[in-house]
């Protein structure tokens, strides 16, 4: 999901509490805290020697640091601070959205965002997906022959 797509979903449901559903079906506790939002620019080279550049918006969640559930409206206000910051020229609303979350207090995991919809119990549920390694030349370009193998 692109950053702007989540912001639009949040904006359409300002008073609703948020729920992040992890790929295994568990959820982030509703009293989570958004610790930071980062505009990340990645530059690198894949195994076939092709230069690559991408942008991500990384949102880091911390569980259990507030007694109040996070609402869509509060999340929008946090995002808006980054959008409005005069020094944040790299913030790209078309960037892919990544959620970082440390479920057990020992390892931070990264999750791309799948979709967002209102659940049967009235929360705005944001579904997270898994990340996987991929050979970019085989996936995107001229096939496995472009790979270093």
Buried (B, 14 or more C-beta within 10 A) or exposed (E): BBBBBBBBBBBEBBEBBBBBBBBEEEBBBBBBBBEEBBBBEEEEEBEBEBEEEEBBBBBBBBBEEBEEBBBBBBBBEBBEEBBEEEEEEEBBBEBBBBBBBEBEEEEEBBBBBEEBEEEEEEBBBBBBBEEEEEBBBBEBBEEEEBBEE
